Amino acid sequence: MRVGIITPGFSKDETDWCIPALRHLVHSLGKQADVVVFPLHYPHEEGRYRAFGAEVISLGGRNVRAIRR
C-alpha cells in the first residue's frame, strides 16, 4: 500500500524538529506501507530524501505559491 501525506512542513532530516504527532504517524505508517511525504513550505529547498522510514519530496517552499486549494 502507498500512502501520500501533504503537509505544510516536515523535518529536513531526522535531527530536525517536526510536529511530534506527524513524525510518529509517518514513522508508524512507514513500518507497514510505502509512505511519501510532500511538505509544501518547509524545508525551503527542493529535493528528495528519506526520514523516519518515509520518502520525502520537498517542493521548495517559495516555489509553491501558485498551488491553490
Summary of the structure (lengths in Angstrom):
residues: 69
radius of gyration: 11.4
end to end distance: 25.8
largest distance: 33.8
contacts: 182
relative contact order: 0.27
helix: 22%
strand: 42%
